[in-house]
Amino acid sequence: MASGGDRANQLVNKFAVSLTRGKILGYVTDINVEVEGPKFFFILKMKVVENLGKGQGIFSNETKLRIEPRDIVNVGPDVIVLGDGQVPPLREIERLVQVSEEYESLQSQLREKESLIKELKEENSQLRLQLDDANRELRRCEVMKEDFEHLKEQIVRQEGQLEMAREYIKLLEGMRHDIDSMKELLDKLVSEALESTVRGVIDEELNARGLKKTGFL
């Protein structure tokens, strides 16, 4: 960083121009440095330029100008640009421009991030809807599975009942066969008993009439 003396030497033999007033203040021929506590000031000794706008600029009497370092906007090879404390130094302006560009870049990145966040939110919303649909479908499948298990239990019970019914039918068929056999036997016994009774009655009647027994019964 340049000291006050080094900076002072850079201000000699140059025109001093005021940005705020829009005029050439003079031509710097000498410079002094004043120190007041922590601050220091430049005392510019200048020759005033007259009739510059008429193309006949000449140096007239000398004047002095007291400035602070912050009043200097920029120092070129021929001109000292002064802002009278109202214009920041050129380096500060360049830094502000750089900061502004960085800010614009950050703003652009922020807009991109916001756009991405918006897209992600929309995608997340769609995924939530799909998840809700999937949960409903899962619940429906679980209900169907429960119904299937219940139906399976009913079928197993019905199969057991059907098997019992088949066994019962087999038992009834066996009992029917036994009943038919018993019926045939009973019919045979009844027929034989009836025939014997009829034969006995006829024989008694024949005996009573003194006739012989019949043999056709």
Residue pairs with C-beta under 8 A, 6 or more apart in sequence:
2 10
4 33
4 40
4 69
5 33
7 42
7 69
8 31
8 32
8 33
8 42
9 31
10 75
11 28
11 31
11 42
11 44
11 72
11 75
11 80
12 28
12 29
12 30
12 31
13 27
13 28
13 29
14 27
14 28
14 75
14 76
14 77
14 78
14 79
14 80
15 24
15 26
15 27
15 28
15 49
15 78
15 79
15 80
16 24
16 25
16 26
16 27
16 28
16 44
16 46
16 65
16 79
16 80
16 82
17 23
17 24
17 25
17 79
17 80
17 81
17 82
18 24
18 25
18 82
18 83
18 84
19 73
19 81
19 82
19 83
19 84
19 87
20 82
20 83
20 84
20 86
20 87
21 84
24 49
24 52
25 46
25 48
25 65
25 82
26 44
26 46
26 47
26 48
26 49
26 63
26 65
27 46
27 47
27 49
27 59
28 44
28 45
28 46
28 80
29 45
29 46
29 47
29 62
30 45
31 42
31 43
31 44
31 45
32 42
32 43
32 45
33 40
33 41
33 42
33 43
34 40
34 41
34 42
34 43
34 66
35 41
39 68
40 69
41 66
41 67
41 68
42 66
42 67
42 68
42 69
43 64
43 65
43 66
44 64
44 65
44 66
44 67
45 62
45 63
45 64
46 62
46 63
46 64
46 65
47 59
47 60
47 61
47 62
48 59
48 60
48 61
48 62
48 63
49 57
49 58
49 59
49 60
50 57
50 58
50 59
50 60
51 57
51 58
67 82
68 85
70 85
70 89
71 82
71 83
71 84
71 85
72 80
72 81
72 82
72 83
72 89
73 81
73 82
73 83
73 87
73 88
73 89
73 90
73 93
74 80
74 81
74 89
74 90
75 81
81 90
83 89
87 93
88 96
195 217
198 217
199 217
202 213
202 214
202 217
203 213
203 214
206 212
206 213
206 214
207 213
